[in-house]
Amino acid sequence: MLSPSQIVQKTAIRKELTPIQQALQAGSTASQLVAEWSGTIAQLNCNVSLSDVANAENIPTLADVNRSFSNSTSVEIITEHLKSVLRYAGVELTNAQLAETALSILSSYWYLNLAELCIFFSQLKNGSRGQFVWGSKINNQAIMVALVEFCKDRRREIEHRENELVRKKAETGYSRNENLIKDIVTGVQNTRREREKAKQDFKTFCELFPYLPDKYEPMVLWKAWGGNKEALRKIYGESIPPPDVAEMDIGMYLCNYNITKGKELEK
């Protein structure tokens, strides 16, 4: 019977390092990376918003650090962040508890980049991620819950940026077929009737957008695009934007998804 480590060895496929992973190896040692990207100094130096760095391609992730150096380097970066938070809160954890918490974060959030980590631990300190210290003890579970909420905010920032890119692409134009979809979504005069028909008729909606994401039920997307408040609430929660903004956001989201999906299927 195979052990867990043997399973990893048998199933792991060794790939070439990506450019950012090669740059990590060439530009610093593991200890230099830990010093630069962990602890209070790194948090202070990383004076940017989440929207600036969410899923940024030019910032290494924990997974990149794993590949470039080792998992222990990633664990050390997380551990130094945790130590800075604990010093700030005036509590202590044993080395074993620190390692266990760091490993839990690494195993679940390997896709976070180093700047995102700095922002998260800064937010833990300033209290915007909730209470995680009770008396003289730290609630590890509260930290993990805070990470879940942080990643939800991260996803919203990424989706917002993607929508903005779609808007810019719509302004510069697509190919002829893609341009038709864009015109319908944005309400260009000669396609306004097609748009209104798609908003009123589910079958026409499905013909206009043949590829629909699994994240939402097709009927919910259709109703939300048409302005149905209950459907909008399922997508936006209680923070529903103005009707014209919601219509444009949903339309552009569907437009971008269909163009991307269509190109994928053509390959």
C-alpha positions in Angstrom: 0.0 0.0 0.0 1.3 3.5 -0.9 1.9 6.1 1.8 0.7 9.7 1.2 4.2 10.9 0.3 4.5 8.0 -2.2 1.2 9.0 -3.8 2.5 12.5 -4.3 5.7 11.2 -5.8 3.9 9.0 -8.2 1.2 11.5 -9.3 3.3 14.6 -9.5 4.2 15.7 -13.0 7.4 17.7 -13.1 6.9 20.8 -15.2 9.2 23.5 -16.3 9.4 26.6 -14.1 7.3 29.5 -15.3 9.0 32.8 -16.0 8.0 34.3 -12.6 9.3 31.2 -10.8 12.6 31.4 -12.8 12.9 35.1 -11.8 12.4 34.2 -8.2 15.2 31.7 -8.2 17.5 34.1 -10.1 16.7 37.2 -8.1 16.9 36.0 -4.5 17.6 33.3 -2.0 14.9 31.7 0.1 15.9 33.6 3.2 15.9 36.9 1.2 12.4 36.2 0.0 11.2 35.5 3.5 12.8 38.7 4.8 11.3 40.8 2.0 7.8 39.4 1.9 6.8 38.5 5.5 6.3 40.2 8.8 5.5 43.8 9.9 8.0 45.5 7.5 6.5 43.7 4.5 3.0 44.6 5.6 4.0 48.3 5.9 5.8 48.3 2.6 2.9 46.8 0.8 0.9 50.0 0.9 -1.6 49.1 -1.9 -5.3 48.1 -2.1 -6.6 44.7 -2.8 -7.9 45.8 -6.1 -4.3 46.7 -7.2 -2.8 43.3 -6.5 -5.7 40.7 -6.6 -4.5 37.9 -8.8 -1.7 40.1 -10.3 0.3 38.1 -12.8 3.6 39.8 -11.9 3.5 39.0 -8.2 4.6 35.4 -7.1 2.0 33.2 -5.4 2.7 30.8 -2.6 2.5 28.1 -5.2 5.3 29.9 -7.1 7.4 30.0 -4.0 6.8 26.3 -3.4 8.1 25.5 -6.9 11.0 27.9 -6.8 12.3 27.0 -3.4 10.2 24.7 -1.2 7.0 24.4 0.8 9.1 25.2 3.9 9.8 28.6 2.5 6.1 29.3 2.0 5.4 28.1 5.6 8.1 30.4 6.9 6.6 33.4 5.1 3.2 32.7 6.6 4.7 31.9 10.0 6.5 35.3 10.1 3.2 37.0 9.2 1.4 35.1 12.0 4.2 36.0 14.5 3.8 39.7 13.7 0.0 39.5 14.3 0.5 37.7 17.5 3.1 40.2 18.8 0.6 43.0 17.9 -2.1 41.2 19.8 0.1 40.4 22.8 -0.4 36.6 22.7 1.8 33.7 21.9 1.5 30.3 20.2 3.9 27.4 20.4 6.1 26.7 17.4 4.0 23.5 16.7 0.8 25.6 16.7 2.3 28.2 14.4 3.5 25.5 12.0 0.1 23.8 12.0 -1.7 27.1 11.3 0.7 28.0 8.6 0.4 24.6 6.9 -3.4 24.9 7.0 -3.2 28.3 5.2 -0.7 27.1 2.7 -2.7 23.9 1.8 -6.0 25.8 1.2 -4.7 29.2 -0.1 -1.7 28.3 -2.2 -3.0 30.5 -5.0 -2.7 33.8 -3.0 0.1 36.0 -4.0 2.6 37.5 -1.5 1.1 41.0 -1.7 -2.4 39.6 -1.0 -1.0 37.9 2.1 0.5 41.2 3.4 -2.9 42.9 2.9 -4.7 40.1 4.7 -2.5 40.1 7.8 -2.5 43.9 7.9 -6.3 43.7 8.0 -6.2 41.2 10.8 -4.2 43.7 12.8 -6.5 46.6 12.2 -9.6 44.6 13.1 -11.4 44.8 9.7 -11.3 41.0 9.5 -13.1 40.4 12.8 -12.0 39.3 16.2 -9.5 36.4 16.5 -8.1 37.0 20.0 -10.1 36.1 23.0 -8.5 37.1 26.3 -5.0 35.7 26.1 -5.8 33.0 23.5 -6.0 33.1 19.7 -8.8 31.5 17.8 -7.2 29.8 14.8 -10.6 29.0 13.4 -11.4 32.7 13.3 -8.3 33.4 11.2 -9.4 30.7 8.7 -12.9 32.2 8.6 -11.4 35.6 8.0 -9.4 34.1 5.1 -12.6 32.8 3.5 -14.1 36.3 3.6 -10.9 37.9 2.3 -11.0 35.5 -0.7 -14.6 36.4 -1.4 -13.6 40.1 -1.5 -10.6 39.1 -3.7 -12.9 37.3 -6.1 -15.2 40.4 -6.4 -12.2 42.6 -7.2 -11.0 40.2 -9.9 -14.5 40.0 -11.4 -14.8 43.8 -11.3 -11.5 44.2 -13.1 -12.6 41.6 -15.7 -15.8 43.5 -16.3 -13.8 46.7 -16.8 -11.7 45.0 -19.4 -14.8 43.8 -21.2 -16.1 47.4 -21.2 -12.9 48.6 -22.8 -12.9 45.9 -25.4 -16.5 46.8 -26.2 -15.4 50.4 -26.8 -12.7 49.3 -29.2 -14.8 46.7 -31.0 -14.7 43.0 -31.6 -14.9 41.0 -34.7 -18.2 41.1 -36.7 -20.0 38.4 -34.8 -18.7 39.5 -31.4 -19.6 43.0 -32.3 -23.2 42.0 -32.8 -23.4 40.6 -29.3 -21.7 43.6 -27.9 -24.1 46.0 -29.7 -27.1 44.1 -28.4 -25.8 44.2 -24.8 -24.9 47.9 -24.9 -28.2 48.9 -26.7 -26.9 50.3 -30.0 -29.8 51.7 -31.9 -30.1 49.2 -34.6 -30.0 46.2 -32.2 -32.2 47.6 -29.5 -35.1 45.5 -30.6 -33.1 42.3 -30.4 -31.9 43.2 -26.9 -35.4 43.9 -25.7 -36.7 40.7 -27.3 -33.9 38.7 -25.5 -34.8 40.3 -22.2 -38.5 39.3 -22.6 -38.1 35.9 -24.2 -36.0 33.2 -22.5 -35.5 31.2 -25.7 -34.2 34.2 -27.5 -31.9 34.9 -24.6 -30.4 31.4 -24.8 -29.9 31.9 -28.5 -28.1 35.1 -28.0 -26.0 33.6 -25.1 -25.6 29.9 -25.9 -22.9 29.4 -23.3 -24.0 30.2 -19.7 -21.7 29.9 -16.6 -22.5 27.2 -14.1 -22.2 29.7 -11.3 -25.8 30.9 -11.7 -29.0 29.3 -12.9 -29.8 30.3 -16.5 -33.3 31.6 -15.5 -31.7 33.7 -12.8 -29.3 35.3 -15.2 -32.1 36.0 -17.7 -34.4 37.5 -15.1 -31.6 39.5 -13.5 -30.6 41.0 -16.9 -34.2 42.0 -17.4 -34.2 43.8 -14.0 -36.0 41.3 -11.8 -35.2 42.3 -8.2 -35.4 38.8 -6.7 -33.0 37.5 -9.4 -30.7 40.5 -8.9 -30.6 39.8 -5.2 -29.4 36.3 -5.9 -26.4 37.7 -7.8 -25.5 40.8 -5.9 -26.9 40.0 -2.4 -28.3 43.1 -0.7 -25.9 45.5 -2.4 -27.8 45.8 -5.7 -26.4 48.5 -8.0 -28.6 50.9 -10.0 -30.7 49.2 -12.7 -28.7 50.5 -15.6 -25.4 49.5 -14.0 -26.7 46.0 -13.1 -28.0 45.5 -16.7 -24.7 46.5 -18.2 -22.6 44.5 -15.8 -24.6 41.3 -16.3 -24.8 41.8 -20.1 -21.1 42.4 -20.3 -20.4 39.4 -18.1 -22.4 37.2 -20.4 -20.9 38.7 -23.5 -17.4 38.2 -22.3 -18.1 34.6 -21.2 -19.7 33.6 -24.5 -16.8 35.2 -26.5 -14.2 33.4 -24.4 -16.1 30.1 -24.4 -16.6 30.3 -28.1 -12.9 30.8 -28.8 -12.0 27.9 -26.4 -14.2 25.5 -28.3 -12.8 26.6 -31.7 -9.3 25.5 -30.6 
